[in-house]
Amino acid sequence: MNAATIRIPANCFNPKGYVKSHPASGLLSTRNGDRLIAVPELLLRSIPKTLRAEAGEASYLALYTFGDNWGKTFCNRVMHEMVKYYRQPILDTIAAEFFVNVGEAWAVHGLGRPSIDFSLSERGLLVVSIANSGIGGNAPIETNATYRSFSLESGFLAGWFSALTNQKLRACASNWSQAPASLQFLVGSISHIESIERSHLDTGMLFPDTLNSL
């Protein structure tokens, strides 16, 4: 094949090609015509705060459940757009290319930059870090924050990885010492994560030494 005829597609979610503006209507959309809406940080911050004031402890479950559904929907949409753009099944995508696309998809939607550490995968855990997470509105972290304070983000990750792997998974925040610049989460089976929440996270964050002993 003549090298001049070979076309290597750019990243599916590169903002220059993915986001389309329509000055006449004042709207934003994706290249597929799906609407994009900018949600004010104030609104994202107010929802959890209002829920906690109204529902107390039950607010954490509500936020987690919402995040779980959001994460599943977002993952399915990203996978669909990648298949349509590259014209090949996800399983045929090179791993490095896949993760670059995922990172760009999160970033272009204002969700932050995810990175995955597979060092605990043999123990059934993924360590996921999100830089500059926009899922919860990048709100200032309270001094008495616990892993439950990040229920929306945890639910989102659980939904994302559940949809990606076709398994029922759970996620929880494990370290928020550098929040909001960076948040760390654990993703694994429901029973495994719930056990870690009870045995470790009820008393505080997980630091590297403890994390490596899980």
C-alpha positions in Angstrom: 0.0 0.0 0.0 1.3 3.5 -0.8 2.3 5.2 2.3 0.6 8.4 1.1 -2.8 6.6 1.3 -2.4 5.5 4.9 -4.5 7.6 7.3 -3.8 7.4 11.0 -6.7 9.0 12.9 -6.0 11.6 15.5 -7.1 11.0 19.1 -10.9 10.5 19.0 -11.4 13.1 21.8 -8.9 15.8 20.7 -10.8 19.0 21.6 -10.0 20.6 18.2 -11.9 17.9 16.3 -14.3 16.7 19.0 -15.9 19.9 20.2 -18.0 21.9 17.8 -19.3 25.4 18.5 -22.4 26.9 16.9 -22.2 30.7 17.3 -25.6 31.3 15.7 -27.4 29.1 18.3 -24.9 29.6 21.1 -24.6 25.8 21.6 -21.7 23.3 21.9 -21.9 19.7 20.6 -19.6 16.8 19.8 -18.7 15.8 16.3 -21.6 13.3 16.5 -24.1 16.1 17.3 -24.5 15.3 21.0 -25.1 18.4 23.1 -22.4 19.6 25.5 -23.4 21.6 28.5 -21.1 23.4 30.9 -22.2 22.9 34.5 -21.1 25.7 36.9 -18.9 24.5 39.7 -21.2 26.2 42.2 -24.0 23.9 41.2 -21.8 20.8 41.5 -20.6 21.8 44.9 -24.1 22.8 46.1 -25.8 19.4 45.3 -23.8 17.3 47.7 -23.9 20.0 50.4 -27.6 20.3 50.1 -28.1 16.5 50.1 -26.0 16.2 53.3 -28.0 18.9 55.0 -31.4 17.3 54.0 -30.6 13.6 54.2 -27.6 13.2 56.5 -25.8 9.8 56.2 -28.3 8.7 53.5 -26.8 11.4 51.2 -23.7 9.3 50.7 -25.6 6.4 49.3 -27.6 8.7 47.0 -24.5 10.4 45.6 -22.8 7.0 45.1 -25.8 5.6 43.3 -26.0 8.6 41.1 -22.3 8.5 40.4 -22.5 4.8 39.5 -25.2 5.4 36.9 -23.4 8.4 35.5 -20.1 6.4 35.2 -21.8 3.6 33.4 -23.6 5.9 31.0 -20.4 7.9 30.3 -18.3 4.7 29.7 -20.8 3.3 27.3 -20.9 6.6 25.4 -17.1 6.8 25.2 -16.8 3.2 24.0 -19.5 3.8 21.4 -17.8 6.9 20.1 -14.4 5.1 19.9 -15.9 2.2 17.9 -17.6 4.6 15.5 -14.5 6.8 15.1 -11.9 4.1 14.6 -14.2 1.6 12.9 -13.0 -1.3 14.9 -14.1 -3.2 18.1 -12.6 -2.0 21.4 -10.9 -5.3 21.9 -8.9 -4.7 18.7 -7.6 -1.3 20.1 -4.0 -1.2 21.2 -3.9 -0.8 25.0 -1.7 2.3 25.0 -4.0 4.0 22.4 -7.1 3.0 24.5 -5.8 4.6 27.7 -4.7 7.8 25.8 -8.2 8.1 24.4 -9.8 7.5 27.8 -7.7 10.2 29.4 -8.5 12.6 26.6 -12.3 11.8 26.9 -12.3 12.5 30.6 -10.3 15.7 30.1 -12.4 17.1 27.2 -15.5 16.6 29.4 -14.0 18.4 32.3 -13.7 15.4 34.6 -9.9 15.5 35.2 -7.1 13.2 34.2 -7.3 9.5 35.3 -4.3 7.2 35.7 -4.4 3.6 36.7 -1.9 1.7 38.8 -2.0 -2.1 38.2 0.5 -3.0 40.9 -2.2 -4.5 43.1 -4.1 -6.2 40.3 -3.0 -9.7 41.5 -4.8 -8.9 44.8 -8.0 -7.9 42.9 -7.5 -4.1 43.2 -6.9 -1.2 40.9 -5.4 2.0 42.2 -6.9 4.9 40.3 -5.8 8.5 40.7 -7.6 11.5 39.3 -5.8 14.7 38.8 -7.9 17.9 39.0 -11.2 15.9 39.3 -14.1 17.8 38.0 -16.7 15.2 39.0 -17.5 16.7 42.3 -16.9 20.3 41.2 -13.3 20.5 42.5 -14.7 21.7 45.8 -12.4 22.5 48.8 -11.9 19.5 51.0 -13.2 19.8 54.6 -10.7 19.1 57.4 -13.0 16.3 58.7 -13.4 14.6 55.3 -13.6 10.8 55.1 -13.8 8.4 52.2 -17.5 8.9 52.2 -16.9 12.6 51.3 -16.0 11.4 47.8 -19.0 9.1 47.3 -19.9 10.8 43.9 -16.5 10.2 42.5 -16.3 6.7 43.9 -19.7 5.8 42.4 -18.6 7.2 39.1 -15.5 5.1 39.0 -17.4 2.0 40.1 -19.9 2.6 37.3 -17.2 3.2 34.7 -15.2 0.1 35.5 -18.3 -2.0 35.9 -19.5 -1.1 32.4 -16.0 -1.5 31.0 -15.5 -5.0 32.5 -19.1 -6.1 32.5 -18.7 -7.0 36.3 -20.3 -5.5 39.4 -17.5 -3.5 41.0 -17.2 -1.0 43.9 -14.8 1.9 44.4 -13.8 4.0 47.4 -11.5 7.0 48.0 -8.3 5.8 49.7 -6.2 9.0 49.9 -7.2 12.6 49.6 -4.2 14.2 51.2 -3.4 16.2 48.0 -7.0 17.0 47.2 -8.4 18.7 45.2 -5.3 18.5 43.0 -5.2 14.7 43.2 -7.5 12.0 44.5 -6.7 8.3 44.9 -9.3 5.5 44.8 -9.4 1.7 45.0 -11.6 -0.3 42.6 -12.4 -4.0 43.1 -15.1 -6.5 43.9 -17.9 -5.2 46.1 -17.0 -7.5 49.1 -13.3 -6.7 48.8 -13.8 -2.9 48.8 -16.4 -3.1 51.6 -14.0 -5.1 53.7 -11.3 -2.4 53.2 -13.7 0.3 54.1 -14.5 -1.4 57.4 -11.0 -2.5 58.3 -9.0 0.6 57.2 -10.9 3.5 55.8 -13.2 4.0 58.8 -10.1 5.2 60.7 -8.6 7.4 58.0 -6.7 7.5 54.7 -4.5 4.7 53.2 -0.9 5.7 52.7 1.6 3.8 50.6 2.9 1.4 53.3 -0.6 0.4 54.3 -1.7 0.2 50.7 1.0 -2.2 49.8 0.0 -4.5 52.7 -3.7 -4.9 51.6 
